[in-house]
Amino acid sequence: MSSERAGGAVGRGMSPYGAVYRVPGDAVVGGPVDGVRLWTEPVGGPSDGPLAERRRAAELHAPLAGADARAVVLEYTDGVRELVLAGDRPLGDVAAALVGNGPAEPAPVPAPAPLDGALAVLPVEIPDVPTADLVAAFGLVLARTCAAQRPVLDVHTEEGQAYTAVLPDEADEDRTVAEYRARAGERRPDADGVRFAVRVDPYPHHLPPLDPRHVLTVHVTPRSVTAWYRTQDVPDWRADIVVRQLETSVAELVGGDQDRRLADVDVVDAGERRRILDLGATPRTAGRRAGTVHEQVLAGAAATPAAVALVDGDTTVTYRQLARRAGRLAHALRSLGVAPRDRVGVCLDRGADLVVVLLAVLMAGAVYVPMDPTSPAERLAYTAEDAGLKVVLVGIAETETTPFAAGTAVPLARLEELAEGAPEEPPASGTGPDDAAYVIYTSGSTGRPKGVVVPHRNVSDLVSATGPDFGLGPDDVWSWFHSAAFDFSVWEIWGCLLTGGRLVVVPYWTCRSPEDFRELLAKERVTVLNQTPSAFARLLELERAPGRGPLDVRLVIFGGEPLDARSLTPWFDAHPESTCRVVNMFGITETTVHVTAQTVTRAEALTGSRSVGRAIPGWSVRVLDGRGRLLPPGSPGEIAVAGDGVALEYLNQPELTARRFVADPDGTGGLYLSGDLGALLPDGRLEHLGRLDDQVKVRGYRIELGEIRNVLLAHEAVVAAAVVLGRDAAGEVRLDAYTVLDGADTAEVRRHAARVLPEYMMPTTLTRVDALPLTVNGKVDTARLPAPDTAPDTAPYKAPEAGPAATATPPAPAAAGDPALDAVLGVWRELFHAEVGPDDDFFELGGNSLLALRIVRLLKDRDFVVGVREVYRLRTPAGLARFAAGE
């Protein structure tokens, strides 16, 4: 059989129909065949040589020159003859007609590489317009929908003319339609037949027609317009979209207002637009929750008062106790002058008390502003000032100092005293579902964090949207792993309490010890586990070890940062999909924790799926280009979120709010422009592809690299600074900072940064450079930055407090020939890639929680048992060695 193929058939040869036949020695090739041009050409080489391959390819790719088919007989020096056919229709009858006295089905010769791949055909419905307008319309479609792939449009006429079309750019978009059409027509002669061929490899040279690198070709003849596409490169749904948009683009350019800016021409018509919007939206579920967050907790407490709400070590709190204690504290807050809609700061260690206080703030009608007590004093002070806090609840005594304004800090013990004798029933809150429930501060590019204001309704809608699908209810036990200043905690705390579950507090140091954390999960029989992929990776390593008993976890929710699904196969080995569901969720603080959900199975893990799933009920997603225009499925752009989860605003930042929270042109609500890069899939699922700006996720925390840079620049000796995301030798993500200094050393700059930045935002390395390399556009050329300096700074350095009760212990002098010290130094030198001394400081070397964890693991392999707490507290190899040796 020949290598001829039709639309959708798999074969080797040209497109859409092509074949190479071996002509028998006694066969006569000839005879008139309507619409077919035939000639014979000698080839100066044998039929099995490279010259023969090149000639076959050239003939299969050559233009038809106005004919329905081309037929060439190639005669080789070894006496072999081959008939090469190319055309717009099946060619079996042509071969039979031309080889008159030969067999009915001449034996085929395999078509030469790289002419492999399957093709399919689509009709295109466009009016009879000049070739130049067709090229302009197709170029506009490619520029709008495939720009990230850097497409190139090769044009070939049947008369043999060829050129590469220039796609419209930003400058063209500001021209009028008439100007764009005129520019497109300058080099585009009309022809009776023409091919527009798309390729995604921008070679500097022009490729011949029907080259296999052309993934989609539109062929125009006087009789029809047809699109051919290679199915291994362009899926059917994507080809269908391109064809529909080409039809729309031609109509808009030729039949629309010629004085419009090209930027205002939409290649997505109204019907297609509605279909795309519906594809990215999921209708609300029935039974939407009503009331504020605290009203729903009170209702749950009234229904099941004896059920356990909180477990914090040896402390157990029932729903009745939670409601009563929070009610009394709400009255105490009122006695401090807290009024409905006031903002109240909460700066307490993670624990049962913190949950009670958050609920009390809501019961008082106020808005809670969570702050992590491990954050630097300057950051805490800024947050309190920016939020206008008159009351900040703290966990220290009145005699201790705080970073907050005088008279602002209120110790929890004092609030408890004020609550003595107060009614258990909370005061009338005076707030409703549309009022703010909390303000969480996230990283900001200006060098200061920004507050996101979220109403009660959004939290209720989040639980309404996910509860039925996840089967959340009173039998569930949730772990509370994340800081209250991280919005994942909103899901953990209120997702549990609004569905009647039991919330287990994970202490600060337990979060940093996978062994202790797993022990807690097993002891408390946790069923709902919420993790960032980075934190889960530590737990996953334990699951690989033999002899581990199964956990009771039935649902794992991932969020906070991108998930590499391939890493989950060991989890599925230990926890089959039939007993534990794994869900990857994409979310943003500004859209109330979660936006989409994708159940991850072993199949997704094996294929490395990047899908984050469909929008949860009541939420919707779409993808926009740089000018805010709707993009079709498959085209990457900015992810925009609409629906129930959109926050109210950025606190005290009206200009930023106006830029990011915009009106939905296709709905009645708001639309949040996320700054995340993604693409909608044809089944409505979303693929997350990273960030459009310099915002990154490190260990689940959203970080603006610009914020770190601006903090560094705030030091008077820092002339210039850059911060990039890097990886160490073990593949762990780290923050690498570069500074140009005048009159200071890196240790001094690091101390300055530590006073403002929390631990998770501190650069792992800080490298001094003479100047920052720049691109031709004047931007920092990150590719030319030197390798980061991993050697420790020589100046003394005092790290910020790393966690609750983490106080520095002065190290003892190092002892020579100490096995424990030798082991510790070996581990530190392996991890920090530097000549570490016995008295070098962990934080000075760029230590963070991940490195502390790896120190613990590596020392355990050497039979020395230490904990993460000791790494943070002792901070030097000498101090840690003394502890490991039992001293």
Secondary structure as GFF3:
##gff-version 3
##sequence-region A 1 887
A	DSSP	beta_strand	17	23	.	.	.	ID=ss1
A	DSSP	beta_strand	36	42	.	.	.	ID=ss2
A	DSSP	alpha_helix	50	61	.	.	.	ID=ss3
A	DSSP	beta_strand	69	75	.	.	.	ID=ss4
A	DSSP	beta_strand	81	87	.	.	.	ID=ss5
A	DSSP	alpha_helix	92	98	.	.	.	ID=ss6
A	DSSP	beta_strand	119	123	.	.	.	ID=ss7
A	DSSP	alpha_helix	131	145	.	.	.	ID=ss8
A	DSSP	three_ten_helix	147	149	.	.	.	ID=ss9
A	DSSP	beta_strand	152	157	.	.	.	ID=ss10
A	DSSP	beta_strand	162	165	.	.	.	ID=ss11
A	DSSP	alpha_helix	170	173	.	.	.	ID=ss12
A	DSSP	alpha_helix	177	185	.	.	.	ID=ss13
A	DSSP	beta_strand	194	199	.	.	.	ID=ss14
A	DSSP	beta_strand	214	220	.	.	.	ID=ss15
A	DSSP	beta_strand	225	230	.	.	.	ID=ss16
A	DSSP	alpha_helix	236	255	.	.	.	ID=ss17
A	DSSP	three_ten_helix	262	264	.	.	.	ID=ss18
A	DSSP	alpha_helix	270	279	.	.	.	ID=ss19
A	DSSP	alpha_helix	293	303	.	.	.	ID=ss20
A	DSSP	beta_strand	308	312	.	.	.	ID=ss21
A	DSSP	beta_strand	315	318	.	.	.	ID=ss22
A	DSSP	alpha_helix	319	335	.	.	.	ID=ss23
A	DSSP	beta_strand	343	347	.	.	.	ID=ss24
A	DSSP	alpha_helix	352	363	.	.	.	ID=ss25
A	DSSP	beta_strand	367	370	.	.	.	ID=ss26
A	DSSP	alpha_helix	377	386	.	.	.	ID=ss27
A	DSSP	beta_strand	392	394	.	.	.	ID=ss28
A	DSSP	beta_strand	409	411	.	.	.	ID=ss29
A	DSSP	alpha_helix	412	419	.	.	.	ID=ss30
A	DSSP	beta_strand	436	442	.	.	.	ID=ss31
A	DSSP	beta_strand	450	455	.	.	.	ID=ss32
A	DSSP	alpha_helix	456	470	.	.	.	ID=ss33
A	DSSP	beta_strand	477	480	.	.	.	ID=ss34
A	DSSP	alpha_helix	488	497	.	.	.	ID=ss35
A	DSSP	beta_strand	502	505	.	.	.	ID=ss36
A	DSSP	alpha_helix	508	511	.	.	.	ID=ss37
A	DSSP	alpha_helix	514	524	.	.	.	ID=ss38
A	DSSP	beta_strand	528	531	.	.	.	ID=ss39
A	DSSP	alpha_helix	533	543	.	.	.	ID=ss40
A	DSSP	beta_strand	555	558	.	.	.	ID=ss41
A	DSSP	three_ten_helix	565	568	.	.	.	ID=ss42
A	DSSP	alpha_helix	569	574	.	.	.	ID=ss43
A	DSSP	beta_strand	581	584	.	.	.	ID=ss44
A	DSSP	three_ten_helix	589	591	.	.	.	ID=ss45
A	DSSP	beta_strand	596	599	.	.	.	ID=ss46
A	DSSP	alpha_helix	602	607	.	.	.	ID=ss47
A	DSSP	beta_strand	611	615	.	.	.	ID=ss48
A	DSSP	beta_strand	619	624	.	.	.	ID=ss49
A	DSSP	beta_strand	637	643	.	.	.	ID=ss50
A	DSSP	beta_strand	649	650	.	.	.	ID=ss51
A	DSSP	alpha_helix	654	660	.	.	.	ID=ss52
A	DSSP	beta_strand	661	663	.	.	.	ID=ss53
A	DSSP	beta_strand	670	680	.	.	.	ID=ss54
A	DSSP	beta_strand	686	691	.	.	.	ID=ss55
A	DSSP	beta_strand	695	698	.	.	.	ID=ss56
A	DSSP	beta_strand	701	704	.	.	.	ID=ss57
A	DSSP	alpha_helix	705	713	.	.	.	ID=ss58
A	DSSP	beta_strand	718	727	.	.	.	ID=ss59
A	DSSP	beta_strand	733	741	.	.	.	ID=ss60
A	DSSP	alpha_helix	746	754	.	.	.	ID=ss61
A	DSSP	three_ten_helix	759	761	.	.	.	ID=ss62
A	DSSP	beta_strand	765	768	.	.	.	ID=ss63
A	DSSP	three_ten_helix	782	784	.	.	.	ID=ss64
A	DSSP	alpha_helix	819	832	.	.	.	ID=ss65
A	DSSP	alpha_helix	849	861	.	.	.	ID=ss66
A	DSSP	alpha_helix	868	874	.	.	.	ID=ss67
A	DSSP	alpha_helix	877	884	.	.	.	ID=ss68
###
